[in-house]
């Protein structure tokens, strides 16, 4: 994966702030519909999400003669902006995909507003709470008074931190809030600046720490009411069993937060290219299934294809239909989300024009509640 990693590192510092989304890959496509050269945004080097994405890219490079460049960033805006400016064709996003679709947080700005994004691939991931045993933290309730990461430039991760505290029956003031970027958590914990991390359950950065110090994942052993409090803050999250090669005893199974880290593009992006990429992800799965500890989560048959907070792309839907994995219920929810997105984009210009910038976020939320209320998460 060295070739992919090198491209990712050189791409991290070359993100422009202007441009428009592209509707197809500028370099063109092969006869099978796959792009000759494709640019994807990603999480930064050292995260499990980066490692799995690089493993998939390596198979596409070797088997399909694609050139894949990964532009890594530890911030939501750093992963969305290259897609918006046309530097990337696909973006790997967590809840910031929902925020961009909605026009929320940093996307409530004159140069942004609600974006017409679509899902391309939705592998789930487990990102959970881990700690060094030397901290004495054994349960989530033990986080009281401890140094907890307070995510900068990542509202998605920060919402989950707040939801985890709710799950544990804690308030934000019950912990010491330590500002940190998502990717910098392991190093800061290793150097004694954090008492816990909110990180991927198979992250290479955590593997490295666990090889030198006693590390463990904290079990989410609460009930349905605890989970409901978490989901009120982070609606895409559910608590599921997970296994890890680090921080757990042999044959130990714990429970932790799971949610999709999806690959997205704009709705107008070429459906044939999306279809070809989805097909390649599916058909080449045996080649990358065991490449990392988390690439097994890319298995086509195991992904929950019900649209949740973001509609699916036409190219993905076409492939799901061919495999009898797209039902009337899927289509109905997808259309509901599309229609809501249209309402948001129609209403945004008037709100923007008539609202002082310092009141924009509050006014926009009020407009949405009155004119386009949030669609509850589906099953």
C-alpha positions in Angstrom: 0.0 0.0 0.0 3.1 2.3 -0.1 2.1 3.9 -3.4 -1.3 4.8 -2.2 0.1 6.2 1.1 2.6 8.4 -0.7 -0.1 9.9 -2.8 -2.2 10.6 0.3 0.6 12.4 2.0 1.4 14.6 -0.9 -2.3 15.4 -1.3 -2.9 16.6 2.2 -1.4 20.1 1.7 -2.8 20.9 -1.7 -6.5 21.4 -1.1 -8.0 24.5 -2.8 -10.9 26.5 -1.5 -12.5 27.4 -4.8 -14.0 25.4 -7.7 -17.1 23.4 -8.4 -18.0 19.7 -8.2 -17.3 17.6 -11.2 -19.9 15.4 -12.9 -17.4 12.8 -14.1 -13.8 11.9 -13.7 -11.7 14.4 -15.7 -9.2 11.7 -16.8 -11.9 9.6 -18.4 -12.9 5.9 -17.9 -11.8 2.5 -18.9 -14.1 0.3 -21.1 -15.5 -1.3 -18.0 -16.7 2.2 -16.8 -14.1 2.6 -14.0 -12.2 5.9 -13.9 -8.7 5.9 -15.2 -7.6 8.1 -12.3 -9.8 8.7 -9.2 -9.3 11.0 -6.2 -10.9 10.1 -2.9 -10.8 12.0 0.3 -10.0 10.0 3.4 -9.3 10.0 7.1 -5.6 10.6 7.9 -2.8 8.1 7.9 -2.8 6.1 11.1 -6.6 5.6 11.3 -8.2 2.2 10.7 -10.5 3.9 8.1 -7.5 5.1 6.1 -5.9 1.7 6.3 -9.0 -0.1 5.0 -9.6 2.4 2.2 -6.0 2.2 1.1 -6.3 -1.6 1.0 -9.3 -1.4 -1.3 -7.6 1.2 -3.5 -4.5 -1.1 -3.8 -6.7 -3.9 -5.2 -8.4 -1.5 -7.7 -4.9 -0.3 -8.8 -3.6 -3.8 -9.3 -6.7 -5.6 -10.7 -8.4 -2.8 -12.7 -5.5 -0.6 -13.7 -7.0 2.4 -11.9 -4.8 5.1 -10.4 -6.2 6.1 -7.0 -5.1 9.2 -5.1 -6.2 9.6 -1.5 -6.3 13.1 0.1 -6.2 12.6 3.9 -7.6 15.0 6.5 -8.5 14.8 10.2 -11.3 17.4 9.8 -14.7 17.2 8.3 -14.2 20.3 6.2 -10.9 18.9 5.0 -12.7 15.8 3.6 -15.7 17.6 2.1 -14.0 20.6 0.5 -12.0 18.7 -2.2 -15.3 17.1 -3.3 -17.0 20.5 -3.4 -14.2 22.1 -5.4 -13.9 19.4 -7.9 -10.4 18.1 -6.7 -11.9 14.8 -5.6 -14.7 12.7 -7.1 -15.5 10.8 -3.9 -15.3 11.6 -0.2 -15.1 9.3 2.8 -17.3 10.9 5.5 -19.0 10.2 8.8 -21.9 12.4 10.0 -20.4 15.4 8.2 -22.1 13.9 5.1 -25.4 14.5 6.9 -24.3 18.0 8.1 -23.4 19.0 4.5 -26.7 17.6 3.2 -28.6 19.5 5.9 -26.6 22.7 6.0 -25.5 22.4 9.6 -22.6 23.5 11.8 -19.8 24.8 9.6 -22.0 24.3 6.5 -24.3 27.0 7.7 -22.3 29.6 5.8 -22.9 31.8 2.7 -20.4 29.8 0.7 -22.0 26.4 1.6 -25.6 25.8 2.6 -27.2 22.4 2.0 -25.3 20.1 -0.4 -26.9 17.6 -2.8 -24.9 14.6 -1.7 -25.5 10.9 -2.3 -24.3 7.6 -0.8 -22.0 5.4 -2.9 -20.9 2.8 -0.3 -21.7 2.4 3.5 -19.3 0.1 5.4 -20.0 0.3 9.1 -17.2 1.0 11.6 -16.8 0.6 15.4 -15.3 3.7 17.0 -15.3 3.4 20.7 -13.8 4.4 24.0 -10.3 3.1 24.9 -7.9 3.8 27.7 -4.6 2.8 29.3 -5.2 0.5 32.3 -3.0 2.9 34.4 -5.8 5.5 34.4 -8.0 3.2 36.5 -10.9 3.6 34.1 -13.0 0.4 33.9 -16.5 1.7 33.1 -17.8 4.7 31.3 -19.0 6.2 34.6 -15.3 6.3 35.6 -14.7 9.0 33.1 -16.0 11.5 35.6 -13.2 13.9 36.4 -10.9 12.5 33.7 -9.3 14.1 30.7 -11.7 13.5 27.7 -11.0 14.5 24.1 -13.0 17.6 23.0 -12.9 17.4 19.2 -11.8 20.5 17.2 -13.1 20.9 13.7 -15.1 17.7 13.9 -18.7 18.2 15.1 -19.5 14.6 14.1 -17.0 13.2 16.6 -17.9 15.8 19.2 -21.6 14.9 19.0 -20.6 11.3 19.7 -18.5 12.3 22.7 -21.4 14.2 24.1 -23.7 11.3 23.4 -21.3 8.9 25.2 -21.3 11.1 28.2 -25.1 11.1 28.1 -25.0 7.3 27.9 -22.9 7.2 31.0 -25.2 9.6 32.9 -22.5 12.4 32.8 -22.6 16.0 31.9 -19.9 17.9 29.9 -18.8 19.7 33.1 -18.2 16.4 34.8 -15.1 15.8 32.8 -11.9 17.7 31.9 -12.3 18.8 28.3 -9.1 18.6 26.3 -9.2 20.2 22.8 -7.7 17.8 20.2 -8.0 16.8 16.6 -9.4 13.3 16.0 -6.2 11.8 14.6 -4.0 13.3 17.3 -5.8 11.5 20.2 -3.5 8.4 20.4 -0.3 10.3 20.5 -1.7 12.7 23.1 -2.9 9.8 25.3 0.5 8.1 24.9 2.2 11.2 26.1 0.0 11.6 29.1 -2.3 14.3 27.9 -5.6 12.3 27.7 -7.1 9.6 29.8 -9.2 8.1 27.0 -9.6 8.1 23.2 -12.6 7.8 20.9 -11.0 5.8 18.1 -11.4 2.9 15.7 -11.4 -0.5 17.4 -8.7 -1.8 15.0 -6.7 1.4 14.4 -3.0 0.9 13.6 -2.2 3.9 15.9 -3.8 2.1 18.8 -2.2 -1.2 17.9 1.2 0.6 18.2 0.4 1.9 21.7 -1.0 -1.4 22.9 2.2 -3.1 21.9 4.0 -1.1 24.5 1.5 -0.3 27.2 -1.6 -2.0 28.8 -4.6 -0.8 26.9 -8.3 -1.8 27.0 -11.6 -0.9 25.4 -14.4 0.1 27.7 -17.7 -1.9 27.4 -20.9 -0.1 26.6 -23.0 -2.3 28.9 -26.0 0.0 29.4 -29.7 -0.6 28.6 -32.0 0.7 25.9 -32.7 4.0 27.7 -28.9 4.7 27.8 -28.7 4.0 24.1 -31.6 6.2 23.4 -29.8 9.1 25.1 -26.8 8.5 22.9 -28.9 8.4 19.8 -30.7 11.6 20.6 -27.3 13.3 20.2 -25.9 11.1 17.5 -28.8 9.5 15.5 -26.7 7.3 13.2 -25.1 5.4 16.0 -26.2 2.1 17.4 -24.5 -0.1 20.1 -23.3 -3.4 18.8 -21.0 -6.2 19.8 -17.5 -6.0 18.4 -14.2 -7.8 18.6 -10.7 -6.4 18.5 -7.2 -7.8 18.3 -6.1 -5.2 20.9 -7.4 -4.3 24.4 -9.4 -7.4 24.8 -8.8 -10.9 26.3 -8.9 -13.9 24.0 -12.5 -14.7 22.8 -13.7 -11.5 24.6 -16.6 -9.6 23.0 -17.6 -6.1 24.0 -20.2 -3.6 22.9 -19.5 -0.2 21.5 -20.8 2.5 19.1 -21.1 1.5 15.4 -22.1 3.7 12.5 -21.4 4.0 8.7 -18.3 5.8 7.4 -19.7 6.2 3.9 -18.3 7.1 0.6 -20.3 9.8 -1.0 -20.4 12.0 -4.1 -22.7 14.6 -5.6 -26.1 13.6 -7.0 -25.1 14.8 -10.5 -22.0 12.7 -10.7 -22.0 10.2 -13.5 -24.2 7.2 -12.6 -22.3 4.8 -14.8 -19.0 5.6 -13.0 -20.7 5.1 -9.6 -22.2 1.8 -10.8 -18.8 0.6 -12.0 -17.1 1.5 -8.7 -19.7 -0.2 -6.6 -19.5 -3.3 -8.8 -15.7 -3.3 -8.3 -16.0 -2.9 -4.6 -18.3 -5.9 -4.5 -16.6 -8.2 -6.9 -13.1 -7.6 -5.6 -14.1 -8.1 -2.0 -12.3 -11.5 -1.6 -9.1 -9.8 -2.6 -9.1 -7.2 0.2 -11.4 -8.9 2.8 -8.5 -9.8 5.1 -6.2 -6.9 4.1 -6.9 -5.1 7.4 -8.8 -5.9 10.5 -11.8 -3.8 9.3 -12.0 -4.4 5.5 -14.3 -7.4 6.3 -16.9 -4.7 7.0 -17.0 -3.8 3.3 -18.9 -7.0 2.5 -21.8 -6.1 0.2 -24.2 -8.6 1.6 -23.8 -7.5 5.2 -24.2 -3.7 4.7 -27.5 -2.1 5.8 -28.7 -0.6 2.5 -31.7 1.1 3.9 -31.1 4.9 3.4 -30.7 6.6 6.8 -30.0 10.3 6.7 -28.6 10.7 3.1 -30.1 9.4 -0.1 -28.4 6.7 -2.2 -26.9 7.6 -5.6 -28.6 6.4 -8.8 -25.6 4.3 -9.7 -25.7 2.4 -6.4 -29.4 1.9 -6.6 -29.1 0.4 -10.1 -26.6 -2.2 -8.7 -28.7 -2.9 -5.7 -31.7 -3.5 -8.0 -29.7 -6.0 -10.0 -29.0 -8.0 -6.9 -32.6 -7.8 -5.5 -31.5 -5.7 -2.6 -33.7 -2.7 -3.3 -37.3 -2.8 -2.1 -40.3 -0.5 -2.3 -39.5 0.5 1.3 -35.9 1.4 0.3 -37.2 3.5 -2.6 -39.9 5.2 -0.6 -37.4 6.3 2.0 -34.9 7.4 -0.6 -37.4 9.6 -2.3 -38.5 11.1 1.0 -34.9 12.1 1.7 -34.4 13.4 -1.8 -37.5 15.5 -1.6 -36.5 16.9 1.8 -33.1 17.8 0.3 -34.8 19.7 -2.5 -36.9 21.7 0.0 -33.7 22.6 1.9 -31.9 23.8 -1.1 -34.9 25.8 -2.3 -35.4 27.5 1.0 -31.7 28.3 1.7 -31.3 31.3 -0.6 -34.2 33.2 0.9 -33.0 32.5 4.4 -29.5 33.5 3.5 -30.6 36.8 1.8 -32.9 37.9 4.7 -30.9 36.9 7.7 -27.9 38.6 9.4 -24.9 36.3 9.3 -24.7 36.1 13.1 -28.3 34.9 13.3 -28.0 32.5 10.3 -27.6 29.2 12.1 -30.5 29.8 14.5 -32.9 31.1 11.8 -32.0 28.3 9.4 -32.8 25.7 12.1 -36.1 27.4 12.8 -36.9 27.4 9.0 -36.1 23.7 8.8 -38.3 22.8 11.8 -41.2 24.6 10.2 -40.8 23.7 6.5 -38.7 20.5 6.3 -38.6 18.6 9.6 -36.0 16.0 10.0 -36.9 12.5 8.8 -36.5 9.9 11.6 -33.8 7.4 11.1 -35.0 4.3 9.3 -34.5 0.6 10.0 
